[in-house]
């Protein structure tokens, strides 16, 4: 384990998270707020700390996160990816465990664009034969 500082970027939908990971006692700050205060629901906080749970490193790293764009769900996914990438850079042995849980893959799904002549991306206006 190296105690040097790791900086990584994670993205999900339109959210971008830049993190600074260094050894500490488990403090997670998101936009200068505590992570539990930043996310309104417990499941989003659990999603953020999932990489630490998978690698059994919960409480051994301090994380400072700047996140912008998207909503809370996209931001949580972006943070999760950035933390996973930083942990792998810190210790390459974590990669297989994180990949098995699907934490090393960037989720490519994004909102489909609206098409002209339609009210939404896939919805069509009502068809009238007569």
TORLUM-274512 format. One record per atom (N, C-alpha, C): x, y, z; residue number from 1; residue in three letters. Coordinates in nm, 4 decimals, decimal comma. Layout:
+----------+----------+----------+-----+-----+
!       xx !       yy !       zz !   i !  aa !
+----------+----------+----------+-----+-----+
!        X !        Y !        Z ! NUM ! ALA !
...
+----------+----------+----------+-----+-----+
END
This chain:
+----------+----------+----------+-----+-----+
!       xx !       yy !       zz !   i !  aa !
+----------+----------+----------+-----+-----+
!   0,0829 !  -0,1185 !   0,0000 !   1 ! UNK !
!   0,0000 !   0,0000 !   0,0000 !   1 ! UNK !
!   0,0870 !   0,1244 !   0,0000 !   1 ! UNK !
!   0,0639 !   0,2098 !  -0,0947 !   2 ! UNK !
!   0,1369 !   0,3346 !  -0,0963 !   2 ! UNK !
!   0,0478 !   0,4448 !  -0,0410 !   2 ! UNK !
!   0,1084 !   0,5423 !   0,0242 !   3 ! UNK !
!   0,0302 !   0,6491 !   0,0859 !   3 ! UNK !
!   0,0263 !   0,7725 !  -0,0017 !   3 ! UNK !
!   0,0700 !   0,7595 !  -0,1283 !   4 ! UNK !
!   0,0681 !   0,8758 !  -0,2156 !   4 ! UNK !
!  -0,0741 !   0,9101 !  -0,2572 !   4 ! UNK !
!  -0,0894 !   1,0308 !  -0,3076 !   5 ! UNK !
!  -0,2218 !   1,0815 !  -0,3424 !   5 ! UNK !
!  -0,2571 !   1,0361 !  -0,4838 !   5 ! UNK !
!  -0,3784 !   0,9819 !  -0,4995 !   6 ! UNK !
!  -0,4290 !   0,9412 !  -0,6300 !   6 ! UNK !
!  -0,5434 !   1,0331 !  -0,6696 !   6 ! UNK !
!  -0,5408 !   1,0839 !  -0,7925 !   7 ! UNK !
!  -0,6518 !   1,1618 !  -0,8452 !   7 ! UNK !
!  -0,7057 !   1,0896 !  -0,9669 !   7 ! UNK !
!  -0,8355 !   1,0752 !  -0,9723 !   8 ! UNK !
!  -0,9003 !   1,0051 !  -1,0831 !   8 ! UNK !
!  -1,0308 !   1,0746 !  -1,1189 !   8 ! UNK !
!  -1,0798 !   1,0442 !  -1,2395 !   9 ! UNK !
!  -1,2057 !   1,0993 !  -1,2891 !   9 ! UNK !
!  -1,3008 !   0,9850 !  -1,3187 !   9 ! UNK !
!  -1,4277 !   1,0031 !  -1,2833 !  10 ! UNK !
!  -1,5318 !   0,9075 !  -1,3177 !  10 ! UNK !
!  -1,6486 !   0,9814 !  -1,3805 !  10 ! UNK !
!  -1,7149 !   0,9181 !  -1,4755 !  11 ! UNK !
!  -1,8297 !   0,9819 !  -1,5417 !  11 ! UNK !
!  -1,9463 !   0,8843 !  -1,5488 !  11 ! UNK !
!  -2,0687 !   0,9410 !  -1,5447 !  12 ! UNK !
!  -2,1905 !   0,8614 !  -1,5585 !  12 ! UNK !
!  -2,2990 !   0,9552 !  -1,6051 !  12 ! UNK !
!  -2,3698 !   0,9198 !  -1,7133 !  13 ! UNK !
!  -2,4689 !   1,0074 !  -1,7766 !  13 ! UNK !
!  -2,4024 !   1,1422 !  -1,8055 !  13 ! UNK !
!  -2,4474 !   1,2522 !  -1,7440 !  14 ! UNK !
!  -2,3823 !   1,3814 !  -1,7671 !  14 ! UNK !
!  -2,3051 !   1,4281 !  -1,6447 !  14 ! UNK !
!  -2,2873 !   1,3415 !  -1,5468 !  15 ! UNK !
!  -2,2157 !   1,3777 !  -1,4243 !  15 ! UNK !
!  -2,0668 !   1,3458 !  -1,4372 !  15 ! UNK !
!  -1,9836 !   1,4320 !  -1,3805 !  16 ! UNK !
!  -1,8390 !   1,4120 !  -1,3786 !  16 ! UNK !
!  -1,7894 !   1,4277 !  -1,2357 !  16 ! UNK !
!  -1,7124 !   1,3303 !  -1,1896 !  17 ! UNK !
!  -1,6571 !   1,3339 !  -1,0535 !  17 ! UNK !
!  -1,5057 !   1,3299 !  -1,0608 !  17 ! UNK !
!  -1,4409 !   1,4248 !  -0,9935 !  18 ! UNK !
!  -1,2961 !   1,4260 !  -0,9790 !  18 ! UNK !
!  -1,2664 !   1,4001 !  -0,8319 !  18 ! UNK !
!  -1,1859 !   1,2975 !  -0,8043 !  19 ! UNK !
!  -1,1597 !   1,2612 !  -0,6651 !  19 ! UNK !
!  -1,0116 !   1,2683 !  -0,6343 !  19 ! UNK !
!  -0,9829 !   1,2924 !  -0,5064 !  20 ! UNK !
!  -0,8473 !   1,2846 !  -0,4525 !  20 ! UNK !
!  -0,8533 !   1,1821 !  -0,3405 !  20 ! UNK !
!  -0,7790 !   1,0730 !  -0,3584 !  21 ! UNK !
!  -0,7776 !   0,9626 !  -0,2621 !  21 ! UNK !
!  -0,6425 !   0,9588 !  -0,1933 !  21 ! UNK !
!  -0,6419 !   0,9687 !  -0,0602 !  22 ! UNK !
!  -0,5173 !   0,9510 !   0,0132 !  22 ! UNK !
!  -0,5460 !   0,8759 !   0,1424 !  22 ! UNK !
!  -0,4418 !   0,8199 !   0,2006 !  23 ! UNK !
!  -0,4611 !   0,7379 !   0,3195 !  23 ! UNK !
!  -0,5102 !   0,8251 !   0,4345 !  23 ! UNK !
!  -0,5986 !   0,7680 !   0,5146 !  24 ! UNK !
!  -0,6584 !   0,8418 !   0,6251 !  24 ! UNK !
!  -0,7449 !   0,7507 !   0,7076 !  24 ! UNK !
!  -0,8580 !   0,8046 !   0,7561 !  25 ! UNK !
!  -0,9445 !   0,7242 !   0,8429 !  25 ! UNK !
!  -1,0885 !   0,7159 !   0,7940 !  25 ! UNK !
!  -1,1112 !   0,7315 !   0,6633 !  26 ! UNK !
!  -1,2435 !   0,7061 !   0,6079 !  26 ! UNK !
!  -1,3330 !   0,8269 !   0,5904 !  26 ! UNK !
!  -1,2782 !   0,9487 !   0,5949 !  27 ! UNK !
!  -1,3604 !   1,0678 !   0,5718 !  27 ! UNK !
!  -1,3894 !   1,0819 !   0,4232 !  27 ! UNK !
!  -1,5172 !   1,1028 !   0,3897 !  28 ! UNK !
!  -1,5571 !   1,1219 !   0,2504 !  28 ! UNK !
!  -1,6274 !   1,2568 !   0,2417 !  28 ! UNK !
!  -1,5666 !   1,3505 !   0,1690 !  29 ! UNK !
!  -1,6235 !   1,4848 !   0,1501 !  29 ! UNK !
!  -1,6617 !   1,5009 !   0,0037 !  29 ! UNK !
!  -1,7866 !   1,5387 !  -0,0208 !  30 ! UNK !
!  -1,8358 !   1,5625 !  -0,1558 !  30 ! UNK !
!  -1,8743 !   1,7100 !  -0,1644 !  30 ! UNK !
!  -1,8076 !   1,7845 !  -0,2520 !  31 ! UNK !
!  -1,8293 !   1,9291 !  -0,2653 !  31 ! UNK !
!  -1,8289 !   1,9984 !  -0,1284 !  31 ! UNK !
!  -1,7294 !   1,9650 !  -0,0470 !  32 ! UNK !
!  -1,7089 !   2,0204 !   0,0881 !  32 ! UNK !
!  -1,8226 !   1,9899 !   0,1849 !  32 ! UNK !
!  -1,8999 !   1,8856 !   0,1577 !  33 ! UNK !
!  -2,0031 !   1,8372 !   0,2498 !  33 ! UNK !
!  -1,9719 !   1,6923 !   0,2838 !  33 ! UNK !
!  -2,0179 !   1,6479 !   0,3993 !  34 ! UNK !
!  -2,0026 !   1,5071 !   0,4339 !  34 ! UNK !
!  -2,0891 !   1,4244 !   0,3388 !  34 ! UNK !
!  -2,0418 !   1,3068 !   0,3005 !  35 ! UNK !
!  -2,1118 !   1,2246 !   0,2005 !  35 ! UNK !
!  -2,2526 !   1,1876 !   0,2456 !  35 ! UNK !
!  -2,2706 !   1,1587 !   0,3743 !  36 ! UNK !
!  -2,4039 !   1,1217 !   0,4230 !  36 ! UNK !
!  -2,5004 !   1,2393 !   0,4164 !  36 ! UNK !
!  -2,4490 !   1,3618 !   0,4301 !  37 ! UNK !
!  -2,5339 !   1,4808 !   0,4195 !  37 ! UNK !
!  -2,5620 !   1,5160 !   0,2745 !  37 ! UNK !
!  -2,4669 !   1,4865 !   0,1851 !  38 ! UNK !
!  -2,4820 !   1,5231 !   0,0445 !  38 ! UNK !
!  -2,5922 !   1,4422 !  -0,0231 !  38 ! UNK !
!  -2,5925 !   1,3110 !  -0,0002 !  39 ! UNK !
!  -2,6940 !   1,2256 !  -0,0621 !  39 ! UNK !
!  -2,8139 !   1,2140 !   0,0308 !  39 ! UNK !
!  -2,9324 !   1,2350 !  -0,0247 !  40 ! UNK !
!  -3,0538 !   1,2368 !   0,0559 !  40 ! UNK !
!  -3,1029 !   1,0964 !   0,0923 !  40 ! UNK !
!  -3,0591 !   0,9964 !   0,0161 !  41 ! UNK !
!  -3,1012 !   0,8597 !   0,0460 !  41 ! UNK !
!  -2,9799 !   0,7748 !   0,0831 !  41 ! UNK !
!  -3,0034 !   0,6778 !   0,1684 !  42 ! UNK !
!  -2,8960 !   0,5909 !   0,2173 !  42 ! UNK !
!  -2,8388 !   0,5040 !   0,1059 !  42 ! UNK !
!  -2,9235 !   0,4596 !   0,0114 !  43 ! UNK !
!  -2,8747 !   0,3677 !  -0,0924 !  43 ! UNK !
!  -2,7727 !   0,4335 !  -0,1852 !  43 ! UNK !
!  -2,7814 !   0,5647 !  -0,2073 !  44 ! UNK !
!  -2,6806 !   0,6325 !  -0,2890 !  44 ! UNK !
!  -2,5471 !   0,6399 !  -0,2154 !  44 ! UNK !
!  -2,5525 !   0,6603 !  -0,0835 !  45 ! UNK !
!  -2,4294 !   0,6600 !  -0,0038 !  45 ! UNK !
!  -2,3662 !   0,5208 !  -0,0051 !  45 ! UNK !
!  -2,4489 !   0,4180 !   0,0059 !  46 ! UNK !
!  -2,3985 !   0,2808 !   0,0020 !  46 ! UNK !
!  -2,3334 !   0,2498 !  -0,1329 !  46 ! UNK !
!  -2,3899 !   0,3064 !  -0,2419 !  47 ! UNK !
!  -2,3326 !   0,2864 !  -0,3752 !  47 ! UNK !
!  -2,1939 !   0,3497 !  -0,3838 !  47 ! UNK !
!  -2,1770 !   0,4660 !  -0,3206 !  48 ! UNK !
!  -2,0487 !   0,5360 !  -0,3235 !  48 ! UNK !
!  -1,9406 !   0,4574 !  -0,2486 !  48 ! UNK !
!  -1,9754 !   0,3958 !  -0,1350 !  49 ! UNK !
!  -1,8742 !   0,3251 !  -0,0557 !  49 ! UNK !
!  -1,8577 !   0,1786 !  -0,0981 !  49 ! UNK !
!  -1,9316 !   0,1351 !  -0,1999 !  50 ! UNK !
!  -1,9233 !  -0,0039 !  -0,2451 !  50 ! UNK !
!  -1,7812 !  -0,0472 !  -0,2840 !  50 ! UNK !
!  -1,7019 !   0,0357 !  -0,3566 !  51 ! UNK !
!  -1,5646 !  -0,0085 !  -0,3892 !  51 ! UNK !
!  -1,4804 !  -0,0369 !  -0,2652 !  51 ! UNK !
!  -1,5010 !   0,0400 !  -0,1583 !  52 ! UNK !
!  -1,4275 !   0,0161 !  -0,0345 !  52 ! UNK !
!  -1,4715 !  -0,1141 !   0,0312 !  52 ! UNK !
!  -1,6014 !  -0,1444 !   0,0253 !  53 ! UNK !
!  -1,6525 !  -0,2684 !   0,0844 !  53 ! UNK !
!  -1,5982 !  -0,3906 !   0,0093 !  53 ! UNK !
!  -1,5955 !  -0,3823 !  -0,1243 !  54 ! UNK !
!  -1,5503 !  -0,4948 !  -0,2060 !  54 ! UNK !
!  -1,4027 !  -0,5251 !  -0,1792 !  54 ! UNK !
!  -1,3225 !  -0,4200 !  -0,1587 !  55 ! UNK !
!  -1,1784 !  -0,4385 !  -0,1384 !  55 ! UNK !
!  -1,1392 !  -0,4439 !   0,0095 !  55 ! UNK !
!  -1,2371 !  -0,4412 !   0,1000 !  56 ! UNK !
!  -1,2120 !  -0,4423 !   0,2451 !  56 ! UNK !
!  -1,1195 !  -0,3292 !   0,2889 !  56 ! UNK !
!  -1,1383 !  -0,2104 !   0,2319 !  57 ! UNK !
!  -1,0570 !  -0,0941 !   0,2680 !  57 ! UNK !
!  -1,1419 !   0,0171 !   0,3280 !  57 ! UNK !
!  -1,2613 !  -0,0164 !   0,3753 !  58 ! UNK !
!  -1,3498 !   0,0846 !   0,4329 !  58 ! UNK !
!  -1,2848 !   0,1417 !   0,5588 !  58 ! UNK !
!  -1,2680 !   0,2735 !   0,5621 !  59 ! UNK !
!  -1,2078 !   0,3388 !   0,6774 !  59 ! UNK !
!  -1,0573 !   0,3541 !   0,6705 !  59 ! UNK !
!  -0,9964 !   0,3218 !   0,5559 !  60 ! UNK !
!  -0,8506 !   0,3352 !   0,5450 !  60 ! UNK !
!  -0,8085 !   0,4482 !   0,4519 !  60 ! UNK !
!  -0,9026 !   0,5087 !   0,3787 !  61 ! UNK !
!  -0,8703 !   0,6172 !   0,2864 !  61 ! UNK !
!  -0,9620 !   0,7364 !   0,3116 !  61 ! UNK !
!  -0,9058 !   0,8575 !   0,2950 !  62 ! UNK !
!  -0,9848 !   0,9798 !   0,2928 !  62 ! UNK !
!  -1,0075 !   1,0157 !   0,1463 !  62 ! UNK !
!  -1,1297 !   1,0601 !   0,1160 !  63 ! UNK !
!  -1,1635 !   1,0941 !  -0,0214 !  63 ! UNK !
!  -1,2199 !   1,2353 !  -0,0249 !  63 ! UNK !
!  -1,1647 !   1,3177 !  -0,1131 !  64 ! UNK !
!  -1,2177 !   1,4521 !  -0,1380 !  64 ! UNK !
!  -1,2700 !   1,4515 !  -0,2805 !  64 ! UNK !
!  -1,3968 !   1,4856 !  -0,2974 !  65 ! UNK !
!  -1,4636 !   1,4692 !  -0,4262 !  65 ! UNK !
!  -1,5218 !   1,6017 !  -0,4723 !  65 ! UNK !
!  -1,4976 !   1,6362 !  -0,5990 !  66 ! UNK !
!  -1,5673 !   1,7452 !  -0,6657 !  66 ! UNK !
!  -1,6530 !   1,6810 !  -0,7734 !  66 ! UNK !
!  -1,7835 !   1,7035 !  -0,7668 !  67 ! UNK !
!  -1,8734 !   1,6431 !  -0,8650 !  67 ! UNK !
!  -1,9673 !   1,7503 !  -0,9169 !  67 ! UNK !
!  -1,9930 !   1,7462 !  -1,0476 !  68 ! UNK !
!  -2,0885 !   1,8409 !  -1,1053 !  68 ! UNK !
!  -2,1587 !   1,7764 !  -1,2239 !  68 ! UNK !
!  -2,2727 !   1,8325 !  -1,2598 !  69 ! UNK !
!  -2,3519 !   1,7818 !  -1,3709 !  69 ! UNK !
!  -2,4399 !   1,6657 !  -1,3294 !  69 ! UNK !
!  -2,5472 !   1,6456 !  -1,4039 !  70 ! UNK !
!  -2,6354 !   1,5320 !  -1,3793 !  70 ! UNK !
!  -2,7151 !   1,5443 !  -1,2520 !  70 ! UNK !
!  -2,7784 !   1,4338 !  -1,2140 !  71 ! UNK !
!  -2,8548 !   1,4272 !  -1,0900 !  71 ! UNK !
!  -2,7790 !   1,3456 !  -0,9872 !  71 ! UNK !
!  -2,8446 !   1,3188 !  -0,8754 !  72 ! UNK !
!  -2,7775 !   1,2487 !  -0,7664 !  72 ! UNK !
!  -2,7385 !   1,1057 !  -0,8041 !  72 ! UNK !
!  -2,8230 !   1,0370 !  -0,8799 !  73 ! UNK !
!  -2,7926 !   0,8991 !  -0,9179 !  73 ! UNK !
!  -2,6712 !   0,8936 !  -1,0101 !  73 ! UNK !
!  -2,6671 !   0,9814 !  -1,1106 !  74 ! UNK !
!  -2,5527 !   0,9868 !  -1,2006 !  74 ! UNK !
!  -2,4259 !   1,0259 !  -1,1278 !  74 ! UNK !
!  -2,4379 !   1,1179 !  -1,0328 !  75 ! UNK !
!  -2,3217 !   1,1609 !  -0,9558 !  75 ! UNK !
!  -2,2676 !   1,0476 !  -0,8700 !  75 ! UNK !
!  -2,3577 !   0,9698 !  -0,8091 !  76 ! UNK !
!  -2,3146 !   0,8561 !  -0,7277 !  76 ! UNK !
!  -2,2413 !   0,7536 !  -0,8141 !  76 ! UNK !
!  -2,2904 !   0,7273 !  -0,9334 !  77 ! UNK !
!  -2,2241 !   0,6340 !  -1,0244 !  77 ! UNK !
!  -2,0877 !   0,6838 !  -1,0689 !  77 ! UNK !
!  -2,0766 !   0,8150 !  -1,0935 !  78 ! UNK !
!  -1,9492 !   0,8732 !  -1,1347 !  78 ! UNK !
!  -1,8465 !   0,8639 !  -1,0215 !  78 ! UNK !
!  -1,8899 !   0,8903 !  -0,8991 !  79 ! UNK !
!  -1,8010 !   0,8825 !  -0,7829 !  79 ! UNK !
!  -1,7539 !   0,7388 !  -0,7625 !  79 ! UNK !
!  -1,8459 !   0,6447 !  -0,7763 !  80 ! UNK !
!  -1,8137 !   0,5028 !  -0,7588 !  80 ! UNK !
!  -1,7058 !   0,4581 !  -0,8574 !  80 ! UNK !
!  -1,7179 !   0,4997 !  -0,9824 !  81 ! UNK !
!  -1,6187 !   0,4636 !  -1,0839 !  81 ! UNK !
!  -1,4836 !   0,5278 !  -1,0538 !  81 ! UNK !
!  -1,4843 !   0,6545 !  -1,0138 !  82 ! UNK !
!  -1,3583 !   0,7245 !  -0,9850 !  82 ! UNK !
!  -1,2863 !   0,6609 !  -0,8663 !  82 ! UNK !
!  -1,3604 !   0,6249 !  -0,7619 !  83 ! UNK !
!  -1,2999 !   0,5608 !  -0,6449 !  83 ! UNK !
!  -1,2404 !   0,4258 !  -0,6843 !  83 ! UNK !
!  -1,3130 !   0,3493 !  -0,7653 !  84 ! UNK !
!  -1,2631 !   0,2185 !  -0,8102 !  84 ! UNK !
!  -1,1325 !   0,2334 !  -0,8870 !  84 ! UNK !
!  -1,1271 !   0,3311 !  -0,9774 !  85 ! UNK !
!  -1,0065 !   0,3536 !  -1,0568 !  85 ! UNK !
!  -0,8890 !   0,3939 !  -0,9682 !  85 ! UNK !
!  -0,9147 !   0,4779 !  -0,8683 !  86 ! UNK !
!  -0,8076 !   0,5227 !  -0,7790 !  86 ! UNK !
!  -0,7560 !   0,4066 !  -0,6927 !  86 ! UNK !
!  -0,8472 !   0,3207 !  -0,6472 !  87 ! UNK !
!  -0,8050 !   0,2058 !  -0,5669 !  87 ! UNK !
!  -0,7171 !   0,1108 !  -0,6479 !  87 ! UNK !
!  -0,7514 !   0,0915 !  -0,7754 !  88 ! UNK !
!  -0,6717 !   0,0028 !  -0,8610 !  88 ! UNK !
!  -0,5343 !   0,0637 !  -0,8867 !  88 ! UNK !
!  -0,5283 !   0,1965 !  -0,9026 !  89 ! UNK !
!  -0,3984 !   0,2613 !  -0,9217 !  89 ! UNK !
!  -0,3131 !   0,2484 !  -0,7948 !  89 ! UNK !
!  -0,3786 !   0,2490 !  -0,6807 !  90 ! UNK !
!  -0,3088 !   0,2348 !  -0,5531 !  90 ! UNK !
!  -0,2589 !   0,0919 !  -0,5322 !  90 ! UNK !
!  -0,3430 !  -0,0067 !  -0,5679 !  91 ! UNK !
!  -0,3072 !  -0,1474 !  -0,5503 !  91 ! UNK !
!  -0,3724 !  -0,2275 !  -0,6631 !  91 ! UNK !
!  -0,2926 !  -0,2778 !  -0,7550 !  92 ! UNK !
!  -0,3441 !  -0,3473 !  -0,8733 !  92 ! UNK !
!  -0,4137 !  -0,4785 !  -0,8390 !  92 ! UNK !
!  -0,3927 !  -0,5318 !  -0,7181 !  93 ! UNK !
!  -0,4569 !  -0,6570 !  -0,6795 !  93 ! UNK !
!  -0,6081 !  -0,6440 !  -0,6662 !  93 ! UNK !
!  -0,6566 !  -0,5218 !  -0,6491 !  94 ! UNK !
!  -0,8011 !  -0,4995 !  -0,6322 !  94 ! UNK !
!  -0,8777 !  -0,5108 !  -0,7634 !  94 ! UNK !
!  -0,8078 !  -0,5052 !  -0,8757 !  95 ! UNK !
!  -0,8756 !  -0,4942 !  -1,0052 !  95 ! UNK !
!  -0,9709 !  -0,6095 !  -1,0331 !  95 ! UNK !
!  -0,9295 !  -0,7327 !  -1,0057 !  96 ! UNK !
!  -1,0147 !  -0,8476 !  -1,0385 !  96 ! UNK !
!  -1,1414 !  -0,8478 !  -0,9532 !  96 ! UNK !
!  -1,1283 !  -0,8135 !  -0,8250 !  97 ! UNK !
!  -1,2463 !  -0,8111 !  -0,7374 !  97 ! UNK !
!  -1,3431 !  -0,7003 !  -0,7792 !  97 ! UNK !
!  -1,2892 !  -0,5844 !  -0,8135 !  98 ! UNK !
!  -1,3742 !  -0,4721 !  -0,8557 !  98 ! UNK !
!  -1,4395 !  -0,5009 !  -0,9906 !  98 ! UNK !
!  -1,3644 !  -0,5638 !  -1,0823 !  99 ! UNK !
!  -1,4217 !  -0,5955 !  -1,2130 !  99 ! UNK !
!  -1,5332 !  -0,6988 !  -1,1998 !  99 ! UNK !
!  -1,5158 !  -0,7953 !  -1,1087 ! 100 ! UNK !
!  -1,6173 !  -0,8981 !  -1,0874 ! 100 ! UNK !
!  -1,7493 !  -0,8371 !  -1,0401 ! 100 ! UNK !
!  -1,7405 !  -0,7298 !  -0,9623 ! 101 ! UNK !
!  -1,8609 !  -0,6603 !  -0,9146 ! 101 ! UNK !
!  -1,9119 !  -0,5578 !  -1,0162 ! 101 ! UNK !
!  -1,8420 !  -0,5409 !  -1,1287 ! 102 ! UNK !
!  -1,8846 !  -0,4468 !  -1,2319 ! 102 ! UNK !
!  -1,8533 !  -0,3020 !  -1,2001 ! 102 ! UNK !
!  -1,7531 !  -0,2786 !  -1,1160 ! 103 ! UNK !
!  -1,7222 !  -0,1421 !  -1,0728 ! 103 ! UNK !
!  -1,6150 !  -0,0737 !  -1,1577 ! 103 ! UNK !
!  -1,5525 !  -0,1470 !  -1,2485 ! 104 ! UNK !
!  -1,4463 !  -0,0875 !  -1,3306 ! 104 ! UNK !
!  -1,4958 !  -0,0436 !  -1,4684 ! 104 ! UNK !
!  -1,6222 !  -0,0690 !  -1,4983 ! 105 ! UNK !
!  -1,6769 !  -0,0396 !  -1,6299 ! 105 ! UNK !
!  -1,7588 !   0,0884 !  -1,6256 ! 105 ! UNK !
!  -1,7332 !   0,1782 !  -1,7192 ! 106 ! UNK !
!  -1,8117 !   0,3002 !  -1,7285 ! 106 ! UNK !
!  -1,9453 !   0,2655 !  -1,7923 ! 106 ! UNK !
!  -2,0543 !   0,3048 !  -1,7283 ! 107 ! UNK !
!  -2,1882 !   0,2752 !  -1,7794 ! 107 ! UNK !
!  -2,2156 !   0,3668 !  -1,8990 ! 107 ! UNK !
!  -2,2295 !   0,3122 !  -2,0202 ! 108 ! UNK !
!  -2,2424 !   0,3978 !  -2,1385 ! 108 ! UNK !
!  -2,3834 !   0,4540 !  -2,1603 ! 108 ! UNK !
!  -2,4795 !   0,4106 !  -2,0815 ! 109 ! UNK !
!  -2,6174 !   0,4549 !  -2,1052 ! 109 ! UNK !
!  -2,6325 !   0,6037 !  -2,0778 ! 109 ! UNK !
!  -2,7012 !   0,6710 !  -2,1677 ! 110 ! UNK !
!  -2,7291 !   0,8135 !  -2,1515 ! 110 ! UNK !
!  -2,8663 !   0,8408 !  -2,2120 ! 110 ! UNK !
!  -2,9167 !   0,9606 !  -2,1909 ! 111 ! UNK !
!  -3,0494 !   0,9957 !  -2,2405 ! 111 ! UNK !
!  -3,0461 !   1,0046 !  -2,3926 ! 111 ! UNK !
!  -3,1446 !   0,9417 !  -2,4563 ! 112 ! UNK !
!  -3,1553 !   0,9450 !  -2,6015 ! 112 ! UNK !
!  -3,2099 !   1,0805 !  -2,6443 ! 112 ! UNK !
!  -3,1611 !   1,1318 !  -2,7557 ! 113 ! UNK !
!  -3,2041 !   1,2642 !  -2,7986 ! 113 ! UNK !
!  -3,3474 !   1,2621 !  -2,8510 ! 113 ! UNK !
!  -3,4136 !   1,3775 !  -2,8424 ! 114 ! UNK !
!  -3,5487 !   1,3922 !  -2,8959 ! 114 ! UNK !
!  -3,5408 !   1,4051 !  -3,0479 ! 114 ! UNK !
!  -3,6323 !   1,3362 !  -3,1176 ! 115 ! UNK !
!  -3,6360 !   1,3445 !  -3,2629 ! 115 ! UNK !
!  -3,7424 !   1,4449 !  -3,3065 ! 115 ! UNK !
!  -3,7178 !   1,5103 !  -3,4216 ! 116 ! UNK !
!  -3,8151 !   1,6063 !  -3,4723 ! 116 ! UNK !
!  -3,9381 !   1,5319 !  -3,5232 ! 116 ! UNK !
!  -4,0542 !   1,5931 !  -3,5111 ! 117 ! UNK !
!  -4,1790 !   1,5306 !  -3,5535 ! 117 ! UNK !
!  -4,2329 !   1,4323 !  -3,4520 ! 117 ! UNK !
!  -4,1726 !   1,4259 !  -3,3342 ! 118 ! UNK !
!  -4,2175 !   1,3389 !  -3,2260 ! 118 ! UNK !
!  -4,2164 !   1,4200 !  -3,0965 ! 118 ! UNK !
!  -4,3058 !   1,3852 !  -3,0022 ! 119 ! UNK !
!  -4,3061 !   1,4604 !  -2,8765 ! 119 ! UNK !
!  -4,1877 !   1,4293 !  -2,7855 ! 119 ! UNK !
!  -4,1348 !   1,3064 !  -2,7947 ! 120 ! UNK !
!  -4,0197 !   1,2671 !  -2,7135 ! 120 ! UNK !
!  -3,9259 !   1,1836 !  -2,7986 ! 120 ! UNK !
!  -3,8289 !   1,1168 !  -2,7364 ! 121 ! UNK !
!  -3,7305 !   1,0403 !  -2,8131 ! 121 ! UNK !
!  -3,7948 !   0,9260 !  -2,8898 ! 121 ! UNK !
!  -3,8861 !   0,8519 !  -2,8249 ! 122 ! UNK !
!  -3,9481 !   0,7362 !  -2,8896 ! 122 ! UNK !
!  -4,0989 !   0,7485 !  -2,9060 ! 122 ! UNK !
!  -4,1602 !   0,8320 !  -2,8239 ! 123 ! UNK !
!  -4,3056 !   0,8479 !  -2,8302 ! 123 ! UNK !
!  -4,3446 !   0,9154 !  -2,9618 ! 123 ! UNK !
!  -4,4540 !   0,8695 !  -3,0196 ! 124 ! UNK !
!  -4,5042 !   0,9280 !  -3,1444 ! 124 ! UNK !
!  -4,6357 !   0,9998 !  -3,1159 ! 124 ! UNK !
!  -4,6685 !   1,0952 !  -3,2031 ! 125 ! UNK !
!  -4,8001 !   1,1582 !  -3,1930 ! 125 ! UNK !
!  -4,9060 !   1,0557 !  -3,2329 ! 125 ! UNK !
!  -5,0280 !   1,0727 !  -3,1811 ! 126 ! UNK !
!  -5,1343 !   0,9777 !  -3,2086 ! 126 ! UNK !
!  -5,1643 !   0,9707 !  -3,3579 ! 126 ! UNK !
!  -5,1734 !   0,8467 !  -3,4097 ! 127 ! UNK !
!  -5,2000 !   0,8263 !  -3,5523 ! 127 ! UNK !
!  -5,3509 !   0,8207 !  -3,5746 ! 127 ! UNK !
!  -5,3939 !   0,8940 !  -3,6739 ! 128 ! UNK !
!  -5,5359 !   0,8934 !  -3,7098 ! 128 ! UNK !
!  -5,5482 !   0,8552 !  -3,8567 ! 128 ! UNK !
!  -5,6213 !   0,7455 !  -3,8817 ! 129 ! UNK !
!  -5,6368 !   0,7002 !  -4,0202 ! 129 ! UNK !
!  -5,7302 !   0,7920 !  -4,0973 ! 129 ! UNK !
!  -5,8317 !   0,8439 !  -4,0308 ! 130 ! UNK !
!  -5,9290 !   0,9324 !  -4,0985 ! 130 ! UNK !
!  -5,9432 !   1,0624 !  -4,0249 ! 130 ! UNK !
+----------+----------+----------+-----+-----+
END
